[in-house]
Amino acid sequence: MKEVIKNSLLGMVVFIIGFAIIFVLTSSDIEAELTYYAAIAYALLYLASVISVCTAVILRKLLYQKNESLIELTKKH
């Protein structure tokens, strides 16, 4: 359960930081054409947060498996 919370927080942090950056860059009076670019940026931001969470989950699983195999090797010797 702790890992789920950590991963969710990581995704939220990436999203919030990116949202703040995009908000600052697009807060001025912008043309309609630029709002499409802002929407694309929001979509990419959401994608980045999902990718960061997935990467964190995969890395934790790989490190856990590596540690398990090292423990088994040391027990055999």
Secondary structure by P-SEA (a helix, b strand, c coil): caaaaaaaaaaaaaaaaaaaaaaaaccccccaaaaaaaaaaaaaaaaaaaaaaaaaaaaaaaaaaaaaaaaaaaaac
